[in-house]
Amino acid sequence: MTYFPNTTYNKSKIASLDGSSDYMLITAAEIKTAATSTNNGGDDASELNPTKDESFTVSAWSRLDATNTGDCIVSKCNLGSAEDGWMVGNSGTYVMQFSIDGASGTAYRRAHNLNDFEYGWKHNVFVYDHTIAGGSGNTAQTASCLLYLNGSDFSSTGATAAKGEIQVVGTDAGSFNIGRSNFSAFYGNGYWGGYLSEVSYWNAALSAEEIQELFNGGRPSDLKLHTKVSNLKGWWLGGDGTVSFSSNYTVQDSSGSGFHMTSAGMADGSIINGTVAV
């Protein structure tokens, strides 16, 4: 199926992050409270706390100001823990990376060198698919980390193979962060330096066709119209969710799941309405 770009959508919010202290988060306790009140009778494991047997997809539009080791787009993990978590972003010089922490602190990474990663807006998609093998590595493990940039799959050709089962991030531990890693061993609490918009979380491994639908020919679209909208469990900096400031930003979740974010370190005026396009 061919998806033609939807050019009528104009609800993107752009967050400008300084690369040193700016980020947004929802704490583990807030995730549990929101899941209890709005989703599945409190089953937040299928929302923002995936187990090793639950696939998920993270999507975000990003633009780097500078390439610094540790630029993290989204993370969900325990600070300082060697046992659980995952994080996605830019690690090193123009390296797009998806890292998960497996059993006994074993790290599994999928990385690809992208010489143009720092230039202009990019659409990044990271998929954790627990059902497929991920190339060379620990053959006892079955899960895969997959990378897509601007609708293209970078998970095999020229990429570092990675597979492994993510450790369970307990329902009472590990915040969900946008613009910061919460895991010092991988990204050194790396903050994103640049711009982020239209961040979404799906409790399924989206297919290549469904990711093309997300890419929408190089510009954001209304995710409520996406084929897999039933799996959309978080949507920030886009859609109908409001953004308000009172000492910190409150960034509403446009998916309807109730996972609203609070900013840290961000000044008033750091989030604006704007146009995002490749």
C-alpha positions in Angstrom: 0.0 0.0 0.0 1.3 3.5 -0.9 0.7 6.3 1.6 0.4 9.8 0.2 1.6 12.6 2.5 -1.1 14.2 4.6 -0.3 17.8 4.2 -3.2 19.2 6.2 -1.8 18.4 9.7 -0.3 21.4 11.5 -0.3 20.6 15.2 3.4 19.8 15.9 5.0 21.3 19.0 8.8 21.7 18.8 10.9 21.4 22.0 14.2 23.2 22.0 16.6 21.4 24.4 20.0 22.7 25.5 21.9 19.5 25.7 22.9 20.0 29.3 19.9 20.0 31.6 16.6 20.2 29.6 14.3 17.2 29.4 10.7 15.9 30.0 9.6 12.9 32.0 6.8 10.9 33.6 7.8 9.0 36.7 7.2 5.4 37.3 4.6 6.2 40.0 2.8 8.6 37.6 2.8 5.9 34.9 1.2 3.5 37.3 -1.4 6.0 38.5 -2.3 7.0 34.9 -2.6 3.4 33.8 -4.7 2.5 36.8 -7.2 5.4 36.1 -7.4 5.2 32.3 -6.0 2.0 30.9 -6.6 -1.7 31.3 -7.4 -1.7 34.9 -3.9 -0.8 35.9 -2.0 -3.0 33.5 0.8 -0.5 32.8 3.1 -3.4 31.6 1.5 -3.1 28.2 1.7 0.7 28.3 5.1 2.3 29.1 6.6 -0.6 31.1 7.2 -3.4 28.6 8.3 -6.8 29.8 10.8 -8.9 27.8 7.9 -10.6 26.0 6.1 -7.4 24.9 7.2 -5.7 21.7 7.1 -1.9 21.4 8.0 0.9 19.0 9.3 4.4 19.7 9.0 7.2 17.1 10.3 10.8 17.2 11.2 13.7 14.9 14.6 15.1 15.8 17.1 17.7 14.8 20.6 17.9 16.3 22.3 21.2 17.1 25.6 19.5 17.8 26.9 16.0 17.9 27.7 15.1 21.5 28.3 11.6 22.8 25.2 10.7 24.7 22.4 12.6 22.9 19.4 10.6 24.0 16.0 10.9 22.4 13.9 8.6 24.7 14.8 6.3 27.6 13.1 4.1 30.1 15.4 2.6 32.7 16.6 2.8 36.3 19.4 5.3 37.1 22.6 3.4 37.7 21.1 0.0 37.4 22.9 -2.7 35.4 19.9 -4.9 35.2 17.1 -3.3 33.2 16.1 -0.6 30.7 16.3 0.7 27.2 17.3 3.9 25.5 17.4 5.3 22.0 19.3 8.2 20.4 22.6 9.3 19.1 25.7 7.7 20.6 29.1 8.9 19.5 29.7 10.7 16.2 26.6 10.4 14.1 25.7 7.0 15.4 22.0 6.1 15.6 21.7 3.6 18.4 19.1 1.5 20.2 20.4 -0.1 23.4 18.7 -2.5 25.8 20.1 -4.0 28.9 19.6 -7.7 29.2 20.1 -10.3 31.9 23.0 -9.8 34.3 23.8 -6.4 32.8 24.5 -7.8 29.3 24.0 -5.0 26.8 22.5 -5.5 23.4 22.8 -2.7 20.9 21.8 -1.9 17.4 23.8 0.9 15.9 24.4 2.4 12.5 26.8 5.2 11.4 24.8 8.0 9.7 27.0 10.7 8.3 24.0 13.0 7.8 22.4 12.3 11.2 23.1 15.8 12.4 21.7 17.7 9.4 18.0 18.9 9.4 14.9 17.1 10.7 15.0 13.3 10.9 12.3 10.8 11.5 13.6 8.1 13.9 11.9 4.8 14.6 13.1 2.2 17.1 11.4 -1.2 17.3 11.8 -3.9 19.9 10.5 -7.1 18.5 10.7 -10.0 20.9 9.6 -12.5 18.2 12.6 -12.5 15.8 16.3 -13.2 15.9 18.7 -10.3 15.6 21.8 -11.6 13.8 25.0 -12.8 15.5 25.1 -12.7 19.3 23.8 -14.7 22.2 21.8 -17.4 20.4 19.8 -18.1 23.6 18.1 -14.7 23.2 15.4 -14.0 20.6 14.5 -10.3 20.7 15.6 -7.7 18.2 16.3 -4.0 18.1 15.5 -2.5 14.8 16.3 1.0 13.4 14.5 3.1 10.8 15.6 6.5 9.6 13.3 8.6 7.3 11.3 5.5 6.6 14.3 3.3 5.6 15.3 0.2 7.5 18.9 0.3 8.8 18.6 -2.8 10.9 20.8 -5.2 8.8 23.0 -3.6 6.1 26.0 -2.0 7.7 24.5 -2.1 11.1 25.8 -3.7 14.3 23.7 -6.7 15.0 21.9 -6.8 18.3 19.4 -9.1 20.0 18.5 -9.8 23.5 15.6 -9.9 25.9 15.0 -6.6 27.8 14.9 -7.0 31.5 11.6 -6.0 33.2 11.6 -2.4 34.3 9.5 -2.7 37.4 6.2 -0.9 37.7 7.6 1.1 40.6 11.0 2.0 39.1 12.4 3.8 36.1 11.0 7.1 34.7 10.1 7.5 31.0 12.3 10.4 29.7 12.3 12.5 26.6 15.6 14.2 25.9 17.6 12.5 28.5 19.0 9.1 29.3 18.4 7.9 32.8 21.2 5.3 32.6 24.7 6.5 33.2 26.4 3.3 31.9 25.1 3.8 28.3 24.7 7.5 27.7 26.1 9.2 30.8 22.8 10.9 31.4 23.2 12.3 28.0 20.9 15.2 27.2 19.6 15.9 23.7 21.1 19.1 22.2 18.7 20.4 19.6 15.0 19.9 18.8 12.4 17.1 19.3 8.9 16.9 18.2 6.0 14.3 17.7 7.3 11.6 20.1 5.2 8.5 20.2 5.1 5.1 21.9 3.3 2.0 20.6 2.9 -1.3 22.4 3.5 -3.3 19.3 6.4 -3.8 16.8 5.3 -1.7 13.8 5.9 -3.2 10.4 7.9 -1.6 7.7 4.7 -0.5 5.9 3.3 0.9 9.1 6.5 2.9 9.7 6.2 4.3 6.2 2.7 5.4 7.2 4.3 7.1 10.2 7.0 8.8 8.0 4.2 10.2 5.8 6.4 11.2 3.0 8.6 13.3 5.3 6.3 15.2 7.5 4.2 14.4 10.7 0.6 13.4 10.4 -2.4 12.8 12.7 -1.5 9.6 14.5 -5.2 9.1 15.5 -5.7 8.2 11.8 -2.8 5.6 11.7 -3.6 2.0 10.9 -2.3 0.9 14.3 -3.9 3.6 16.4 -5.2 1.0 18.9 -1.5 0.4 19.8 -0.7 4.1 20.3 -0.1 4.5 24.0 1.8 7.7 24.2 2.0 10.8 22.0 3.8 14.0 23.1 4.6 17.3 21.3 1.9 16.7 18.8 -1.9 16.2 18.3 -4.5 17.9 20.4 -2.6 17.7 23.7 -1.9 21.1 25.2 1.4 22.5 26.4 1.3 24.9 29.4 4.0 26.5 31.5 4.0 27.3 35.2 7.6 27.0 36.6 7.8 23.9 34.4 6.0 22.7 31.3 3.1 20.3 31.4 3.0 18.4 28.1 -0.2 16.5 27.6 -0.3 13.0 26.1 -2.4 13.2 22.9 -2.9 9.5 22.7 -5.6 9.6 25.3 -3.7 7.3 27.7 -3.1 10.0 30.3 0.7 9.8 30.4 1.3 13.5 30.7 4.9 14.8 30.9 6.5 17.4 33.1 9.6 19.3 32.0 12.8 19.8 34.0 15.3 22.6 33.3 13.3 24.1 30.4 12.6 27.8 30.4 9.3 29.3 29.2 9.3 29.6 25.4 11.3 26.4 24.9 8.3 24.7 23.3 6.7 26.4 20.3 4.3 25.5 17.5 6.1 24.9 14.3 6.6 23.1 11.1 8.5 19.8 11.0 9.6 18.3 7.7 12.5 16.4 6.1 
